[in-house]
Amino acid sequence: MLAEGRDAIFARHQYIGEYVRNRARTMGLKLLADHANASNTVTAVLAPEGINTKALLKILREQDHIVLGGGQEHLDGKIFRVGHLGFFEEAELVEAMDAVEKRLHEFGFKG
């Protein structure tokens, strides 16, 4: 972190947060938060109608080795969360979003 520097870390998180949000919208997904309130640490995506979010997250975890968060309390089963805080390579989030897109299509989502 010291080598990267604070400003570069913040810029990296902003860039990748925008990537995840834009990628989700490009796939035809809706976000929980509007752009003005979006976080550069996590993106909450509304689950498409008819998609079993818990089954989707289980397949991503067990078959693709990608761990995404589910919704909590009243959002349980209604959203999934893509975390993008910390040390990561951009390619890892590209891979995660590729897997989400693939699995959603397998679940019947046309986007």
N, C-alpha and C positions, 0 to 999 in steps of 0.2 A: 504494500500500500504506500509505503514511503517513497519507493522508487517510481510508482505510477503517478502519485500526486493527487491531492484532493480534487482539484478542478477536473482532471482527466477522469477520475473515478465517477464524479457526478455526470460528466458528459457521456461516458460509456453507458451508464444506467439510463440516461435520458434517451440515447440513441436506441438501445435495445428495447426499452419500454415502447418506444414509438414503432419499432419493427414488429413486436408481438401484437400490438393493437392494430396496426395496419394489415398485418397478415391475417388476423382473425376476421377483420371486416372484409378483406378480399375473398376469404373463404365463404362469405355470406353469413357470418356469425355476428351477433349483437353483443355489445359490451355492457356490463352492469353500470359502469360510471361513464359519464359524458367526458369529452376531451378536456374540458376545463378542470375537472376534478380527478383526472387520471393520475395514477401513481406510477412512478418509475421503479417501484420495487416489486409490484405484483399486478397482474391483469386478471380481472374477474370477467369470465365469458358466460353469457347466458346460454344454457343448454338448449339446443334446438328442440322444438316440439316433437315428442315421441321418442326421444333418445334417452336410454337408460344411462344416466351419468355414472352411476356406481359401476355398472358393467363396463362402460367405456374406460374409466380410470383403472379398473382391475386389469383389463387387457393391455393397456398402455404400460402398466407397472410390470406385469408378469411376462408379457411377450416382447415388449419393446424396451424394457428397462428404463422407462421414463415415468417419473413420479410427479404427478400434478395433484393439487389440492382440490378437495370437494367443497361444497358449501357447508355452512354451519347454521344450526338452528333453523330459522324459517327459510333459509336458502339451500338447505340440504336437498340434493337431487335436482336443484334448479340452476346451479352454476358449476363451473370448474375454474380453478385458479392456476395461472402460469406464473411461477415465481421467477424474478430476474434481478435478484439482489445478491451481491457477493461476487466471488471470483468465478468466472466462466468464460468460455470461448463463444463467440458469436455462432460458430458452427453448431454448438450444442443446442442452442435455442432454435436454429433453423431445422435441425434434425427433429427436435421435439414437435415443432409445428407441422413438419412434414408428416410425422406419425399421427398427430391429431387429425390432420386432413384425411389421411388414408383410412384410419379407423372410423371416422365419422361417415365416410362413404360406404364402408362395410356395414354400418348400422342403418344405412338407407338415407342418410342426409344428402340432399342434392345441392344445397347451397346455391 
